[in-house]
Amino acid sequence: MTPEAIRSYLPAYLNASVLHYREADQIPDSIMFLLSPPAAGDLNGKARFRARFAPLTDAQLNAIRAFLQYLHDEHAEDYPTEDNGDEALKLLKLWAGGPELENKNG
């Protein structure tokens, strides 16, 4: 999917995941994957990540943060990490600061 398509469909995916979590099946997992930054040395992955998310407005970033907060509050057990945390909280902390994106819009 192109960066534009991801930004276009992401609101619907977020809504479906929150309103119909169980029925959404793999959609929340796919969103979590999309919102996860690439490995430190993956320059192509970093460029794709920036292309997808740098154009987001503050309101759109807040919607992503709210989604991650919802997953942490309501479904953390579905996203365990090796350190007994949850992936939603890990991503929420990352997205709370931006994440590291260039060309942020207001």
C-alpha positions as CSV (number, residue, x, y, z in Angstrom):
1,M,0.0,0.0,0.0
2,T,1.3,3.5,-0.8
3,P,1.9,6.0,2.0
4,E,-1.1,8.0,0.8
5,A,-3.3,4.9,0.9
6,I,-2.1,4.0,4.4
7,R,-3.0,7.5,5.6
8,S,-6.3,7.4,3.9
9,Y,-7.4,4.0,5.3
10,L,-5.8,4.3,8.7
11,P,-8.7,6.1,10.3
12,A,-11.2,3.4,9.2
13,Y,-8.8,0.7,10.5
14,L,-8.5,2.5,13.8
15,N,-12.2,2.9,14.2
16,A,-12.9,-0.8,13.2
17,S,-10.3,-1.9,15.7
18,V,-11.8,0.1,18.6
19,L,-15.5,-0.4,17.8
20,H,-15.2,-4.1,16.8
21,Y,-12.0,-5.3,18.3
22,R,-12.7,-9.1,18.2
23,E,-14.3,-9.0,14.8
24,A,-11.5,-6.8,13.4
25,D,-9.3,-10.0,13.7
26,Q,-5.9,-9.1,12.3
27,I,-6.5,-5.4,11.7
28,P,-5.1,-4.3,15.1
29,D,-2.0,-6.5,14.6
30,S,-1.5,-5.0,11.2
31,I,-1.8,-1.5,12.6
32,M,0.7,-2.3,15.4
33,F,3.1,-3.5,12.7
34,L,2.7,-0.4,10.6
35,L,3.2,1.9,13.7
36,S,6.4,0.0,14.7
37,P,9.6,1.8,13.6
38,P,12.1,0.0,11.5
39,A,15.4,-1.3,12.8
40,A,18.1,1.3,13.5
41,G,20.2,0.4,10.5
42,D,17.3,0.0,8.0
43,L,17.6,3.2,6.0
44,N,15.0,2.2,3.4
45,G,12.6,1.2,6.2
46,K,13.1,4.6,7.9
47,A,12.4,6.4,4.6
48,R,9.2,4.4,4.2
49,F,8.2,5.1,7.8
50,R,8.7,8.8,7.3
51,A,6.9,8.8,4.0
52,R,3.9,7.2,5.7
53,F,3.7,9.2,8.9
54,A,5.6,12.5,8.6
55,P,2.6,14.3,6.8
56,L,0.2,13.5,9.7
57,T,-1.3,16.4,11.5
58,D,-1.3,16.7,15.3
59,A,-4.9,15.6,15.4
60,Q,-4.0,12.5,13.4
61,L,-1.1,11.7,15.7
62,N,-3.4,12.1,18.7
63,A,-5.8,9.6,17.1
64,I,-2.9,7.1,16.8
65,R,-1.9,7.8,20.5
66,A,-5.5,7.3,21.6
67,F,-5.7,4.0,19.7
68,L,-2.5,2.8,21.3
69,Q,-3.8,3.9,24.7
70,Y,-7.0,1.9,24.1
71,L,-5.0,-1.2,23.2
72,H,-2.9,-0.8,26.3
73,D,-5.9,-0.2,28.6
74,E,-8.2,-2.9,27.1
75,H,-6.1,-5.5,25.3
76,A,-2.5,-5.4,26.6
77,E,-2.6,-9.1,27.2
78,D,-2.9,-9.6,23.4
79,Y,0.5,-7.8,22.9
80,P,3.0,-9.1,25.4
81,T,6.7,-8.3,25.2
82,E,9.6,-10.3,26.5
83,D,10.1,-7.9,29.4
84,N,6.5,-8.6,30.7
85,G,5.3,-5.3,29.3
86,D,3.0,-4.8,26.3
87,E,3.7,-3.7,22.8
88,A,1.0,-1.1,22.8
89,L,2.6,0.7,25.8
90,K,6.0,0.5,24.1
91,L,4.6,2.1,20.9
92,L,2.6,4.6,22.9
93,K,5.8,5.8,24.6
94,L,7.4,6.1,21.1
95,W,4.5,7.9,19.5
96,A,4.1,10.2,22.6
97,G,7.2,12.0,21.4
98,G,6.4,12.2,17.7
99,P,7.8,9.7,16.8
100,E,11.0,10.8,15.1
101,L,9.4,12.2,12.0
102,E,10.5,15.0,9.7
103,N,8.1,17.5,8.1
104,K,5.5,17.4,10.9
105,N,2.4,19.4,10.0
106,G,0.2,21.3,12.5
